[in-house]
């Protein structure tokens, strides 16, 4: 059923495997010609964009009019294969004490779900945590709502806030539900709001095992998927397609939700890390990528010498090195590569999501794919729903 969409996605990404399967920084460490996978005219175009133009291109999905024709064609085709129906209705809820992102998600889901559950008797909220969604859903339905999670602290928090008799909180390992049996099947609905990594598979397999035809799933954190166990569908397995850890991490990219200020900060973070890589490769002969750990935002408010000392324990004046032509050219090229590579993120997310639909279809459940949240407010917004 979804094979046409899968084939279109596969045809689109096929020429760019060397880009999405390899992080620029890893390529830099391992190959002197580290930018060879990137179309030269695209790379030159990206290099010549100022920071505001880069932000508009990467986060605003705006392709400048002076972009190479091949890149403009790429963008038009990219948009066409990831275009799906959007859900825009929202319910009025009390957003007090909710973060903007969570409030937006709940407003959209509360406008959508009750209309689909008129005959539902049992609802399972997978990885529901403290039950924000469940507590709002319970008074809109006569069904028994159960929040399933393994985090006892979150469950107790939800129980303390609960005032609905038809809402239950249950501690359970969502990856080991063999002994858990739903109260009904055809009148049951499972919900997974941002089921992280393999949790989406756990929800879907629960539906399949108990022949529950109704579900809503919004995945996230694809980087936590097991690349050796992906794809899920037999059809995509037959195509011999694989996504490694680099590609799965790319699919989780959320740059579209960044403010311009946050984007500028991310450039500073990348610039420092790339300059450190230049030192490690050119001065230390390190040709294999090594982690240097994450850092607090305040570290990047200092100069590069201070950052360098924190990462290497070497007290060397490094600002001249950081501002040297050779380093700046390399850092700018790596950043330009990132900006191009990020254009494939959403396509990979669609590939993962369409594979999930195909997996369900092969096992007897037909679903639709919609955008439920505004992407710039909640980037993981692809909703698989029956």
PLY file of the C-alpha trace (Angstrom):
ply
format ascii 1.0
element vertex 386
property float x
property float y
property float z
element edge 385
property int vertex1
property int vertex2
end_header
0.00 0.00 0.00
2.83 2.39 0.88
5.30 0.89 -1.58
4.96 3.76 -4.04
5.87 6.27 -1.34
8.76 4.11 -0.17
10.09 3.75 -3.71
9.91 7.52 -4.26
11.84 8.13 -1.06
14.44 5.50 -1.92
14.93 6.89 -5.42
15.35 10.36 -3.96
18.00 9.52 -1.36
19.95 6.95 -3.42
22.43 9.47 -4.96
23.16 10.93 -1.51
24.02 7.81 0.49
27.60 8.97 1.02
26.21 12.19 2.55
23.55 10.89 4.93
25.58 7.85 6.03
28.57 9.94 7.14
28.91 12.93 9.47
31.15 15.68 8.05
33.46 15.56 11.06
34.02 11.82 10.69
34.73 12.28 6.99
37.22 15.03 7.82
39.19 12.77 10.17
39.22 9.82 7.79
39.63 11.33 4.34
41.77 14.13 2.95
39.10 14.75 0.29
36.37 14.84 2.91
33.88 16.95 0.91
33.92 14.85 -2.26
30.39 13.46 -1.74
28.85 16.95 -1.88
27.91 18.51 -5.24
30.49 21.24 -5.77
28.01 23.91 -6.85
25.86 23.19 -3.79
28.86 23.44 -1.51
30.00 26.73 -3.04
26.46 28.09 -2.74
26.26 27.11 0.93
29.68 28.61 1.62
28.60 31.97 0.25
25.43 32.30 2.33
25.61 34.68 5.28
24.27 33.53 8.65
20.76 34.93 8.11
20.52 33.29 4.70
21.76 30.00 6.15
19.16 30.22 8.90
16.39 30.83 6.37
17.62 27.93 4.22
18.19 25.40 7.03
15.47 26.29 9.53
12.94 28.16 7.40
13.00 25.83 4.39
13.47 28.85 2.15
15.62 28.25 -0.93
17.25 31.51 -2.14
16.45 32.50 -5.70
20.16 32.45 -6.59
20.53 28.79 -5.60
21.88 26.51 -8.35
19.14 25.10 -10.56
20.04 21.56 -9.49
19.56 22.49 -5.83
16.26 24.22 -6.55
15.06 21.10 -8.35
16.22 18.99 -5.42
14.21 21.16 -3.03
11.06 21.05 -5.17
11.20 17.27 -5.39
12.02 16.98 -1.68
8.94 19.01 -0.80
6.72 16.96 -3.10
7.62 13.59 -1.56
7.16 14.76 2.03
3.88 16.57 1.46
1.01 15.08 3.47
-2.30 16.30 4.99
-2.05 18.62 7.98
-4.30 18.64 11.03
-4.84 22.25 12.11
-7.68 22.15 14.63
-6.90 22.71 18.29
-8.85 22.36 21.50
-9.01 24.85 24.33
-7.10 23.54 27.33
-5.58 24.96 30.47
-1.98 25.59 29.42
-0.94 26.80 32.86
2.38 25.27 33.94
2.86 23.66 30.52
5.76 24.43 28.24
4.80 25.97 24.90
5.75 22.82 22.99
3.75 20.49 25.26
0.74 22.83 25.29
0.72 22.94 21.49
0.89 19.13 21.26
-1.94 18.61 23.72
-4.15 21.24 22.08
-3.82 19.48 18.72
-4.30 15.95 20.08
-7.31 16.90 22.22
-8.98 18.35 19.13
-8.31 15.18 17.14
-8.64 12.16 19.44
-12.15 12.39 20.98
-13.78 12.44 17.53
-12.10 9.11 16.76
-13.07 7.39 20.02
-16.86 7.52 20.12
-17.17 3.74 20.66
-13.88 3.14 22.44
-14.04 1.40 25.82
-10.34 1.11 26.64
-7.45 3.49 25.94
-3.78 2.76 26.60
-1.39 5.70 26.68
2.04 4.20 25.97
4.97 5.83 27.79
2.47 8.34 29.15
4.69 9.43 32.04
2.82 11.73 34.41
-0.25 11.45 32.20
-0.60 14.97 30.81
-2.47 13.64 27.79
-4.41 11.00 29.73
-5.65 13.49 32.33
-7.01 15.74 29.59
-8.45 12.84 27.60
-10.22 11.08 30.49
-13.05 13.64 30.97
-13.78 13.70 27.21
-14.54 9.98 26.97
-16.45 7.24 28.79
-13.58 4.85 28.15
-11.19 3.59 30.81
-7.86 5.32 30.24
-4.63 3.66 31.40
-1.29 5.44 31.44
1.50 2.89 30.93
5.08 3.72 31.92
8.08 2.25 33.73
9.05 5.47 35.53
7.51 5.15 38.99
8.29 8.77 39.90
6.34 10.11 36.93
3.45 7.73 37.54
3.14 8.80 41.18
3.21 12.44 40.09
0.35 11.71 37.69
-1.65 9.84 40.33
-1.30 12.77 42.71
-2.74 15.11 40.07
-5.48 12.76 38.93
-9.13 13.44 39.76
-10.80 11.13 37.23
-12.24 7.73 38.19
-11.75 6.38 34.67
-7.99 7.05 34.68
-5.50 4.45 35.90
-1.71 4.63 36.17
0.19 1.38 35.71
3.90 0.67 36.06
5.04 -1.74 33.37
8.08 -2.53 31.25
6.78 -1.62 27.80
9.33 -3.94 26.19
8.10 -6.95 28.18
4.31 -6.98 28.05
3.77 -10.70 27.44
1.67 -11.14 30.58
-0.35 -7.95 30.08
-3.70 -8.54 28.36
-5.99 -5.73 27.22
-9.56 -5.72 28.55
-10.96 -5.68 25.01
-9.63 -5.68 21.48
-11.85 -4.13 18.80
-12.99 -1.41 21.21
-9.45 -0.57 22.35
-7.28 2.35 21.23
-3.54 2.73 21.87
-1.78 6.09 21.85
1.94 6.74 21.63
2.90 10.40 21.87
6.61 10.63 21.07
7.34 6.99 21.76
11.10 7.08 21.82
13.09 4.83 19.49
11.99 1.19 19.76
9.00 2.11 21.96
7.04 2.74 18.77
7.66 -0.88 17.80
6.55 -2.02 21.27
3.24 -0.19 20.88
2.66 -1.50 17.36
3.52 -5.07 18.31
1.11 -4.85 21.25
-1.65 -3.92 18.79
-0.68 -6.71 16.43
-0.41 -9.37 19.12
-3.85 -8.60 20.53
-5.44 -7.80 17.16
-6.21 -4.22 18.22
-7.00 -2.30 15.02
-6.89 1.24 16.44
-3.77 3.21 17.21
-2.15 6.61 17.03
1.61 6.81 17.04
3.99 9.76 16.87
7.58 8.59 17.02
10.73 10.40 18.08
14.40 9.83 18.91
15.13 7.70 15.85
18.79 7.76 16.89
17.79 5.26 19.61
16.62 2.72 17.07
18.74 -0.38 16.61
20.23 0.07 13.11
20.75 -3.71 12.87
17.02 -4.27 13.37
15.88 -1.67 10.85
13.92 -1.61 8.54
10.85 -3.20 10.08
8.81 -3.96 6.98
9.50 -6.98 4.79
9.16 -4.79 1.73
11.93 -2.42 2.72
14.09 -5.33 3.87
13.80 -6.69 0.34
15.26 -3.42 -0.95
18.45 -3.97 1.10
18.29 -0.43 2.47
20.09 0.36 5.72
20.36 3.43 7.91
23.37 3.56 10.20
23.68 5.53 13.43
24.69 8.69 11.53
21.57 8.52 9.36
19.23 7.75 12.26
20.66 10.70 14.18
20.19 12.91 11.13
16.54 11.84 10.88
16.04 13.16 14.43
17.33 16.61 13.49
15.21 19.45 14.85
16.83 22.55 13.35
13.49 23.74 12.01
12.48 24.59 15.59
15.58 26.70 16.32
15.35 30.44 16.78
17.85 32.53 14.83
19.78 33.14 18.05
19.92 29.41 18.80
21.06 28.72 15.24
23.88 31.26 15.59
24.90 29.58 18.84
24.92 26.18 17.13
27.32 27.60 14.55
29.63 28.69 17.36
29.49 25.22 18.88
30.29 23.61 15.54
33.07 26.11 14.82
34.86 25.37 18.07
34.49 21.61 17.66
35.68 21.72 14.07
38.67 23.88 14.95
39.59 21.42 17.69
39.37 18.63 15.10
41.78 20.58 12.90
44.31 20.72 15.73
43.88 17.03 16.62
44.35 15.96 13.01
47.05 18.36 11.85
49.07 18.69 15.04
48.41 15.38 16.77
47.96 13.12 13.74
44.56 11.91 14.93
42.82 10.39 11.92
40.02 8.68 13.83
37.13 10.58 15.38
37.08 10.70 19.17
34.36 12.07 21.40
35.24 15.15 23.44
31.97 15.35 25.39
29.17 17.88 25.50
29.58 21.29 27.11
27.50 23.91 28.86
26.34 26.84 26.74
28.48 29.21 28.81
31.68 27.55 27.57
31.09 28.99 24.11
30.88 32.49 25.53
34.62 32.21 26.19
37.32 32.42 23.53
38.64 29.38 21.69
41.78 29.13 23.83
39.66 28.57 26.92
37.48 26.00 25.14
40.64 24.25 23.90
42.11 24.10 27.41
38.91 22.57 28.79
38.86 19.86 26.14
42.56 18.99 26.08
43.94 20.09 29.48
46.61 21.99 27.53
47.19 25.66 28.39
48.22 26.90 24.96
47.27 30.17 23.27
45.08 28.95 20.43
43.16 32.00 19.25
45.60 32.74 16.42
45.27 29.12 15.29
41.47 29.40 15.41
41.46 32.55 13.27
44.07 31.33 10.77
43.00 31.11 7.12
43.48 27.37 6.91
41.32 26.69 9.95
38.63 29.16 8.96
38.39 27.70 5.46
38.07 24.16 6.85
35.54 25.13 9.52
33.44 27.02 6.97
33.49 24.08 4.59
32.40 21.63 7.30
29.60 23.99 8.35
28.48 24.36 4.72
28.43 20.57 4.43
26.23 20.36 7.51
23.75 22.84 6.04
23.40 20.72 2.91
23.26 17.41 4.78
20.45 18.64 7.01
18.22 18.96 3.92
17.97 15.16 3.91
16.80 14.87 7.54
13.07 15.15 6.93
13.24 12.74 4.00
14.88 10.11 6.20
12.23 10.66 8.86
9.55 10.04 6.24
11.33 6.88 5.14
11.35 5.57 8.71
7.70 6.49 9.22
6.50 5.03 5.91
8.36 1.84 6.78
6.34 1.66 10.00
3.11 2.06 8.06
4.18 -0.68 5.68
5.06 -2.94 8.61
1.60 -2.48 10.07
-0.06 -2.98 6.68
1.82 -6.23 6.12
0.37 -7.38 9.43
-3.21 -6.35 8.78
-3.51 -2.75 9.98
-4.01 0.04 7.42
-3.05 3.53 8.56
-2.86 7.14 7.40
0.00 9.59 7.81
-0.67 13.20 8.83
1.16 16.18 10.28
-0.44 16.82 13.65
1.82 19.56 15.09
3.38 22.64 13.56
6.89 21.57 12.65
8.58 24.67 14.04
6.90 24.08 17.42
7.29 20.32 17.62
9.48 18.87 14.85
8.55 15.25 15.49
5.04 15.74 14.18
4.35 12.77 11.88
1.24 10.95 13.11
0.51 7.39 12.08
-3.17 6.80 12.74
-5.88 4.29 11.83
0 1
1 2
2 3
3 4
4 5
5 6
6 7
7 8
8 9
9 10
10 11
11 12
12 13
13 14
14 15
15 16
16 17
17 18
18 19
19 20
20 21
21 22
22 23
23 24
24 25
25 26
26 27
27 28
28 29
29 30
30 31
31 32
32 33
33 34
34 35
35 36
36 37
37 38
38 39
39 40
40 41
41 42
42 43
43 44
44 45
45 46
46 47
47 48
48 49
49 50
50 51
51 52
52 53
53 54
54 55
55 56
56 57
57 58
58 59
59 60
60 61
61 62
62 63
63 64
64 65
65 66
66 67
67 68
68 69
69 70
70 71
71 72
72 73
73 74
74 75
75 76
76 77
77 78
78 79
79 80
80 81
81 82
82 83
83 84
84 85
85 86
86 87
87 88
88 89
89 90
90 91
91 92
92 93
93 94
94 95
95 96
96 97
97 98
98 99
99 100
100 101
101 102
102 103
103 104
104 105
105 106
106 107
107 108
108 109
109 110
110 111
111 112
112 113
113 114
114 115
115 116
116 117
117 118
118 119
119 120
120 121
121 122
122 123
123 124
124 125
125 126
126 127
127 128
128 129
129 130
130 131
131 132
132 133
133 134
134 135
135 136
136 137
137 138
138 139
139 140
140 141
141 142
142 143
143 144
144 145
145 146
146 147
147 148
148 149
149 150
150 151
151 152
152 153
153 154
154 155
155 156
156 157
157 158
158 159
159 160
160 161
161 162
162 163
163 164
164 165
165 166
166 167
167 168
168 169
169 170
170 171
171 172
172 173
173 174
174 175
175 176
176 177
177 178
178 179
179 180
180 181
181 182
182 183
183 184
184 185
185 186
186 187
187 188
188 189
189 190
190 191
191 192
192 193
193 194
194 195
195 196
196 197
197 198
198 199
199 200
200 201
201 202
202 203
203 204
204 205
205 206
206 207
207 208
208 209
209 210
210 211
211 212
212 213
213 214
214 215
215 216
216 217
217 218
218 219
219 220
220 221
221 222
222 223
223 224
224 225
225 226
226 227
227 228
228 229
229 230
230 231
231 232
232 233
233 234
234 235
235 236
236 237
237 238
238 239
239 240
240 241
241 242
242 243
243 244
244 245
245 246
246 247
247 248
248 249
249 250
250 251
251 252
252 253
253 254
254 255
255 256
256 257
257 258
258 259
259 260
260 261
261 262
262 263
263 264
264 265
265 266
266 267
267 268
268 269
269 270
270 271
271 272
272 273
273 274
274 275
275 276
276 277
277 278
278 279
279 280
280 281
281 282
282 283
283 284
284 285
285 286
286 287
287 288
288 289
289 290
290 291
291 292
292 293
293 294
294 295
295 296
296 297
297 298
298 299
299 300
300 301
301 302
302 303
303 304
304 305
305 306
306 307
307 308
308 309
309 310
310 311
311 312
312 313
313 314
314 315
315 316
316 317
317 318
318 319
319 320
320 321
321 322
322 323
323 324
324 325
325 326
326 327
327 328
328 329
329 330
330 331
331 332
332 333
333 334
334 335
335 336
336 337
337 338
338 339
339 340
340 341
341 342
342 343
343 344
344 345
345 346
346 347
347 348
348 349
349 350
350 351
351 352
352 353
353 354
354 355
355 356
356 357
357 358
358 359
359 360
360 361
361 362
362 363
363 364
364 365
365 366
366 367
367 368
368 369
369 370
370 371
371 372
372 373
373 374
374 375
375 376
376 377
377 378
378 379
379 380
380 381
381 382
382 383
383 384
384 385
